[in-house]
Amino acid sequence: MTKVVIIGGGPGGYEAALVAAQLGAEVTVVERDGVGGACVLTDCVPSKTMIATSVRANYVRDAGRLGLTVNSEDDCSVGVDMKAVNERVKRLARAQSEDTAARLVKEGVEIVQGEARLVDPRIVAVGDRRLRADVVLVATGAHPRELPSARPDGERILTWRELYDLDERPEELIVVGSGVTGAEFANAYQGLGSQVTLVSSRDRVMPTQDADAAEVLEDVFRRRGMRVLGNTRAESVVNTGDGVRVTLSDGRTVDGTHCLMTVGMIPNTDNLGLEEIGVRLDKGGFVQVDRVSRTSTPGVYAAGDCTGVNMLASVAAMQGRIAMWHALGEAVAPLKLSTVAATVFTHPELASVGATEEDVRSGKVDARIVNLPLDTNPRAKMNNSKDGFVKLICRQHTGIVLGGVIVGPRASELILGVSIAVQQRLTVDEIAHTFAVYPSLSGSVTEAARSLMQASPE
């Protein structure tokens, strides 16, 4: 029986464990904090739980536009019990961790709590215990990057992993960093009633996302009262006792009650013994892997955020599965990042997959594009959802769907149809001939496909 030892119990680790157990291996997962890892306990699950609460608050505030009254005819105000919100967030995270652990145990996986270190490509040390392995998977994740001039203190200067210990809502929250994480939390706390200032080092928020989508969301942020400061960096953040003061690179200062730092991730690869056994790391400390998750050391694989390959839970899980399929002799397709779907959980959501408009404009991809505003969709009108669009990208001559972007309510769910089309190389004609429910938001996907079907190449 093949012995598999997995270091890290996050999505990359526990999904790999399930595959390995299914294929008959003897599997051990070593996890220091709890099954599910940071994704379940402190990152993805907690943040999206809190965001769900924030979205509900926005729906209540907007109820008057649909003819509803809350509290009084003129006031759709929303009270927020931050302690109760955070207790629910942490309770659901623990429950998800426990459910995942129970699933692993049911499948015969041994869970060992502790810190692991590779003393040999085939031996993993956990305290005084030595775990012998035929295959090792490193799935140790990453942690928030800290700036020397803005050290988190858990009280006023915070990383997103410390937010859930607050008993009161930050009245004036300054979010440093306007990438996906910063945008999500800025939008969420704005929905919960905080006055939010978002500090961006670029000329727009979420600079790595589709430009049209980022523009829509920044417009939404500003209309709802968020202060967005672009083209400037936070040089330092200090706790003033009853608040924080952020000094910007252009000399300005911004005062608030709390500051949230979202300035990147650092891989958890220190003190694992990786380099000693020949595993190559890049300059940032991320484990270098190929498309089937192999490291430079035979028999040692890696998955998830510690590899720096598209830091998404879904990618980590797929990397872990691919690693086990490959290591245990199953047929496997290498990881294909061009088919990865991703979502920014703002309100509205932003979801994307495949080729981008920038790929088309730069000449990298020969394709046609259609951008269909969501405010033409009847279901969107019923829901009073005016912000967003459906963008489809298809190959110039064949009409094969190469990518898409959706901004709107539940875009994280709507993107699946486009993702399937990209994965299966469907054409816009095939999507156009597919029935969509009327009225539905997904109807905009088939409508966009019909527009491309009718379009002529330039």
N, C-alpha and C positions, 0 to 999 in steps of 0.2 A: 504494500500500500504506500502510495506517495505521501510524504509528509510535507505539509505546507504550513509555513509560519507567516502570519500577516502582522506587520507592525503598524498599528493605527486602525481604529474601529469606525472611521467615518465612512461616507458613501463609497469611496474607492476600496476601502478595506472590507466592509461588511457585504457589499455586493460581490466582491471577489470570493469571499468566504462561502457565500451561498452557491456560487457556481462550482467551486472546488469540491464542496460537500456533495453536490448533485452528481459530480463526476467520480465520486468514490474515494476522494482523498481524505487523509486524516488531517484535520484543519485546526489550527490554534490561532486565535486572534489576541494580540497583546494591546491593551488600551489603558492609558494612564488616568483618563478622566471619566469615561463612560461611553458605552456603545452608542454610535451615532457621531461621536467626535464633536468638534467645534461646530460643524454644520448643524447638527441637531440641538446641541446644548446651548450654544451662545451666538450662532451666526444666522444661518438661513431660516431655520424653523422659527426662532424667536422673532426675528425681524419681520418676517412675512405675517406672523400672528399679530404683531403690533400694527403693521400696515393695514391689515384687514379691519382692525378697530378704527383706525383713522379714516378709512374709506367709508365706513358706516357713518361716522360723524359728518362727513361731507354730504352724504345722502340726506341726512336729517336737515342740515343747513339749507340744502337746495329744495327741500320739500315744498316750500311756498310757491315755487315756480310751477309745480304740478297741481296746485290748488289745495294743498294740505296745510293745516295749521298745527303747530306744536307749542305748547305752553300758553301761547296767546296768538291773536290774529296777526300781530306784527313781528313776533319774535320766535324764530326757529333756533334759539340758542341751544348749545350742547354743553353740558357739564362733563368734566373728565376727572375720574378718580384714578390718578396715576398709579397709586399703590395697588389698587385692584387690577388695573390693566396689566401691570408688570407681574403681579402674582399669577394671573392667568397665563401670561406668556411663559413664565418659568415652569408652571404646572404642566402645560401642554408639551413643553420641551422634554421634561422628565418622563412624561408618559410615552412620548415617541421613542425615547431612548430605551425605556423598559420594554416596549413592544418589539423593537428591533432586536434587543438582547434575547428576548424569549423566542423569537423566530430562529435565531442562530442556534440556541440551545436545542430547540426542537429538531433542527437539522443535524445535530450531532457535533456542532462546533464547540471546542473548548475556549472559554474566555478567561484570559489571565490579566489581572489588573497589575499595572506597574510600568516602570520605565525600561525600555528595551535598548540593547546595544549589540551590534554585530561584532563578534570577536573573531569570526571566520565566515566565509560565504555560506557555510552550512551550519553555523551555530549562533543562536540568538540568546544572549544573556538577559535574564530578568531577575535582578537581585542575585541571589546565590544559585538560582535555577538555570540550567542550560537546556535550551530547546534545540534539538537536532532537526534539521530540515533538508529536504531535497530541493525545495523551492522556497524562496523568501520574497515577499512583496512588501515594499516600503510605501506606506500611505499615511504619512505623519502630518500632512496638512501644512498650514502656515498661520502666522499670527500678525496682528496689526503692527505696521511700521510706526515707530515713534521718532519725533524730531527732538534733538538735544535741547532746543530752545522752547519746547512745548511739551514737557514731560507730563503724561497723564497722572492725576493724583486721586482719581476715583471719586472726587467731590465736585469740582468745578470744571476741570479739564479732563475729558473723558475719551476713551475709545468706545466703539459701538458695543463692545462686550461688557461695558460697565453701566450702560444706560438703564438696564433692567433692575438695578439696585436703587434707583431713585424713587422716593416716596411722593415727590411732588413734581408736577410738570415744569420743565424749564420755561420761565416766562419769556426770556430773550435768549434764544439759542443761536450761537454762531457756529456754522458748519464750515470747516476748512477742508477743501477738496470737493470738486464738482464732478467727479466720475460717477459711476453707477451707484456705489454705496452712499456717497455724499448726497446725490440727488434723491435717492430713495428716502433717506432719513430726514432730509430737509423738508421734503414733501409730506412725509408722515407726520412730523411734529407740527407743521403748519396746519394740517388737518385736525390735529388734536388741540389747536388753539394757541400754540406758541408763536411769538413773533420771531421770524427766522431771517438770518442774514447768511447768505451762501457766498463763500469766497472761492473764486475760480482763477486759476493761473492762466487760463486760456480766454479767448474772446467769446466763447459760448460754453454752456454747460454740456457735460457728456461729450467731449470732443471726439471720442472714438466711435460714437454712434452715428447713424444716418443723420445728415445735416438737417433735412426737413423735419425729421422727428424731434431732434433736439430743439429746433426753433419753436415748434408747437409747444413743447413742454416748458421751455423757458418763458414763453408768453403766458402760459397757464400759471406758472409760479408767480410771475410779476402781477398778473391781474388779481390774484388772491392775496396780494400784499407782501410777498417775499421780496427782500432786498437782495439783489444779485450784484456782486462786485466782481467784475471781470478784469482780466489782464493784470492781476496782482497776486502776490504770494504772502502768506503769513510768515513773517520773520521771527516772531516770538509770541508766546501766549503766557500771561501771568495770572495767577489767582490773587485777586485783590482783597480777598476776605469775604466780601458779600457779592462777588461777581468775578468777571474776567475782563482782561484788556488784551486785545489782539493788535499787535503792531504789524502793519503791512509794508511790503517792499517799496511802495510809493510814498511812504512817510506817514500815511494816515493811521489813525487808531480807531478801533471799533470796540465799544463796550457792550457787554451782555451779562446775563446771569450764569450761563454755562457755555462751554466750547466743546464741540465734538470734532475730533481729529479723524479724518478719513484720507490718509495720504499713502495708501498702498499696503502691501503685504510682504512679510519676510518668511522664507521657508523654514520649517522646523527640521533642519538637517544637522544642527550642531550636536556633538556628543553622541552620535549614532554609530561611529566607527566606519562610516561609509568610505571615506578616502583611504583609510588604512587597508581596506579590502579591495581597493582598485575601482570603486564607483566614482565616475567623473561627475563633478559639479561645475556649473558655470560660475561666472564672476559674482552673480547674486546669491550663490549658494543653492540654486535649484538643481535637482537631480536631472541629468541629461538622459533622455530615453528615446527609443525609436518608436515607430508607429504601432508596434505590438507590445509596448511598455517595457522592453528590455533595457537594462542599464549596461554599462561597459563590463560588468562582471557577470560571467555565465551563471545562470541559475538565480540571479537577483533581479527582480523587476521593481518598478515603481509606478505609482498612480496618484492622481489628484493634485492638490495645490502645491505639494512639495516639488512637483515637476515644472510648475509654471506654465503648463500647457492649458491655455484657456480655462481660467479658474472658475469653473462651474461645477456644481454637484453632479449634474448629468454627465459631464465629461469625465469627472473622477470615477463615477460608477462604471462608465463604459471602458475606461482604461483598465480598471480592475478586472472586469469581466474578460476583456481581451487578453490580459496577462494570463489568467487562469486557463482560458481556452487554448492559448498557445503553449503554455508550459505543460499542460496535461494532454497534448497531442490532438486536440480537436481542430477541425477546419475553422479558420478565422479570417475575417477581412480586417486589414489594418485600419486604424483610426483615420477617419476622413473629416477634417475640421470644416470643410465646406458644406457639410450637411448638419452642422450643429445649430440648433435653435436656442436663442437666448432671450431673456425678458428683463426689462427694467420695471420693477414693481412700484411705479409711481401711480398717480391717479390723474389722467388716464395712464394705462400701461403702454409700454413700448416693447414690441417683440419683433425679432428679425431672424432670418435664416439665409444662408447661402451668399451668392454674389451681391455686391453692393452697387449703388449708383456711381460711387467713385470709381469702381472697377470699370464701369462702362465709359465714363467720361475720360478716364485716363487711357483708354484704348486696350486695356488688359482683356476685356471681354467684349465681343461683338454682340450687342443685345439691344432689345427694345424695352422701353419702360412706360408704364402707365401709373399715374397717381390719382386715385379716386377719393375725393373728400368724403369723410364719414357723414357730414351733415346732409348729404343727399339720400342717406339710407333711412327708410321709413321706421325701422325699429329704433334707430338712434334718435330720431325725432320724438318718438313716443317716450323714450327715456330721458329726453332733454340732454342728450349727449352730443355736443356740437364740435368738440375738439378731437381731431384725429383724421386718419386716412388709411387706405389700403394701397400699397405700392407693390406691383408685380414686375419682375424682370424676366424676360424670356429671350432665348437665343434668336438672333436676327432672322434666320431663314427657316429653321425647323420648328420654332415655337416652343422648344423644350424649356420648362420653367427652371431658371437658374437661382432665383432668390426672391425675397420679398420682405416687406416691412409693414407692420400693422401698428397703428397708434389708436387706442380706443379702450373702452371697457372690456375686460377679460381678453385682452390681446394675447395673453399667455395661453389661453385655450384656443383662440382662433388661429394661431400660427400653425397648429398641428396640420391642418389641411395643406398649407403651403409647404411645410416641412416634408410631408409625405410625397408631395409632387416633386420636390427637389431630390429626395432620396431615390424615388422610383423613376425619375426622368420622364415624368408625365408632360404632356404638351398643354398649352393654353386651350387648344381645341377640346381636349379630353376634360379639362376642368369646366369649360364653358358648357359642355353637354351633360354635366353632372347636376342632379337636382339639389337645390338648396331650399330650405324651409322659407316660406314667406309669411310674415316678415321676420327677418333675422339679420343679425350683424354679419353672419357668414355669407349672406347673400351678396355682400360687397366683394367677396373674393371671386365668386363666379362672374359677377358683373365686370370686374377688372379683367378677368380672363377673356370675356367676350369683346372687350375693347381692344385687347391685344390681337385677338383673332381677326378682327376687322382691319387692323392697322396695316399699312403698307410700308415696306422698308424704304428708308430715305434714299 
